[in-house]
Amino acid sequence: MKLQPDKSDVQTITGYGPGWIGVNGEKLTQSTLIGSGGQRLPWPCERFEDLQASHFAPLAEMGAELVIFGSGNRIRFPQPAWLSPLMQRRIGLETMDTAAACRTYNILAGEGRNVVLAALLEPPTPGGGAQAPVSG
């Protein structure tokens, strides 16, 4: 799906599809942490089943008020114990599939909120459909 955001000074998700997201027109195919404050870090996980507490600890260090966790192709919730570093800093976490997380991130970042998108980008499944172009 192609997204057409309003003009913004923050990093914006400009498109997404099976196994990828576009950030300011650049196509990313690896799981990524994206902050409305300009951070963009690789997130070393490829499948939800591989996630563990060590994947969520860096999110607490990014200084966001809210983390939006895009759990891949469908909504799946992280284990509560993994979220301890976020809870200790009183940082909220919302979980949704990655497509919904991209849309939500754009809305909140566009409002000037200090948010981080933790986007799990799973490899596309065979026959998973065509990919929409990323626009800038």
C-alpha positions as CSV (number, residue, x, y, z in Angstrom):
1,M,0.0,0.0,0.0
2,K,1.2,3.5,-0.8
3,L,0.8,6.2,1.8
4,Q,0.7,9.9,1.0
5,P,1.5,11.7,4.3
6,D,1.2,15.4,4.9
7,K,4.4,17.4,4.8
8,S,6.3,16.6,8.0
9,D,9.8,17.0,9.5
10,V,9.8,13.6,11.1
11,Q,10.6,10.2,9.5
12,T,7.5,9.0,7.7
13,I,6.4,5.6,6.6
14,T,5.8,6.2,2.9
15,G,4.7,2.7,1.9
16,Y,4.6,-0.9,3.0
17,G,4.0,-4.4,1.7
18,P,4.9,-8.1,2.4
19,G,8.4,-8.0,3.9
20,W,9.2,-4.3,3.5
21,I,8.4,-0.8,4.6
22,G,9.3,2.5,3.0
23,V,10.8,5.2,5.2
24,N,11.0,8.7,3.5
25,G,10.9,6.8,0.2
26,E,13.7,4.4,1.1
27,K,12.7,0.7,0.9
28,L,13.7,-1.3,4.0
29,T,13.5,-5.1,4.0
30,Q,15.0,-5.9,7.5
31,S,13.3,-5.4,10.8
32,T,13.9,-1.8,12.0
33,L,13.5,0.6,14.9
34,I,12.3,4.0,13.7
35,G,12.0,7.0,16.0
36,S,10.1,10.1,15.3
37,G,13.2,12.0,16.6
38,G,15.2,10.7,13.6
39,Q,16.6,7.4,14.9
40,R,16.7,4.5,12.6
41,L,18.4,1.3,13.9
42,P,18.5,-2.2,12.6
43,W,16.5,-4.6,14.8
44,P,18.1,-8.1,14.5
45,C,15.0,-10.3,14.3
46,E,13.4,-11.9,11.3
47,R,10.6,-14.0,12.8
48,F,8.2,-13.4,15.8
49,E,9.2,-16.8,17.1
50,D,12.8,-15.6,17.4
51,L,12.0,-12.6,19.6
52,Q,13.2,-12.4,23.2
53,A,13.7,-9.9,26.0
54,S,17.0,-8.7,24.5
55,H,15.1,-7.4,21.4
56,F,12.9,-5.1,23.6
57,A,15.6,-3.8,26.0
58,P,17.0,-1.2,23.4
59,L,13.5,0.3,23.0
60,A,13.7,1.6,26.5
61,E,16.9,3.5,25.7
62,M,15.4,5.4,22.7
63,G,13.6,8.0,24.9
64,A,10.1,7.6,23.5
65,E,6.9,8.1,25.3
66,L,5.3,5.2,23.4
67,V,6.5,2.2,21.4
68,I,4.4,0.8,18.6
69,F,5.3,-2.8,18.0
70,G,4.5,-4.1,14.6
71,S,4.4,-7.8,15.2
72,G,4.6,-8.9,11.5
73,N,1.9,-10.2,9.2
74,R,-0.6,-10.7,12.0
75,I,-1.0,-9.4,15.5
76,R,0.9,-11.3,18.2
77,F,1.7,-10.1,21.6
78,P,5.2,-10.1,23.3
79,Q,5.6,-11.9,26.5
80,P,5.1,-9.5,29.5
81,A,8.5,-10.3,31.0
82,W,10.1,-8.9,27.8
83,L,8.6,-5.5,28.5
84,S,10.2,-5.0,32.0
85,P,12.7,-2.3,30.8
86,L,9.8,-0.3,29.2
87,M,7.6,-0.6,32.2
88,Q,10.4,0.5,34.5
89,R,10.7,3.8,32.5
90,R,6.9,4.1,32.2
91,I,7.0,3.8,28.4
92,G,3.8,2.5,26.9
93,L,3.7,-0.2,24.2
94,E,1.0,-0.9,21.7
95,T,1.0,-4.0,19.7
96,M,-0.6,-4.4,16.2
97,D,0.3,-6.0,12.9
98,T,3.1,-4.2,11.1
99,A,0.8,-2.6,8.5
100,A,-1.4,-1.0,11.2
101,A,1.7,-0.1,13.2
102,C,3.0,1.9,10.2
103,R,-0.2,3.9,9.8
104,T,-0.4,4.5,13.6
105,Y,3.2,5.6,13.7
106,N,2.6,8.2,11.0
107,I,-0.4,9.7,12.8
108,L,1.3,10.0,16.1
109,A,4.6,11.2,14.7
110,G,2.8,13.7,12.6
111,E,1.1,15.1,15.7
112,G,4.6,15.7,17.2
113,R,4.5,12.8,19.6
114,N,7.8,11.1,20.6
115,V,7.2,7.6,19.3
116,V,9.2,4.6,18.2
117,L,8.1,2.0,15.7
118,A,9.5,-1.4,16.2
119,A,8.7,-3.0,12.9
120,L,9.1,-6.7,12.6
121,L,9.5,-7.4,8.8
122,E,9.0,-11.1,8.1
123,P,10.1,-12.5,4.8
124,P,7.1,-12.6,2.4
125,T,5.3,-15.9,2.0
126,P,5.3,-17.4,-1.5
127,G,2.3,-16.1,-3.4
128,G,2.0,-13.3,-0.8
129,G,0.8,-10.7,-3.4
130,A,2.3,-7.9,-5.3
131,Q,4.3,-5.1,-3.7
132,A,3.2,-1.6,-4.0
133,P,5.8,1.0,-5.0
134,V,7.3,3.2,-2.4
135,S,7.0,6.9,-3.1
136,G,8.8,9.8,-1.5
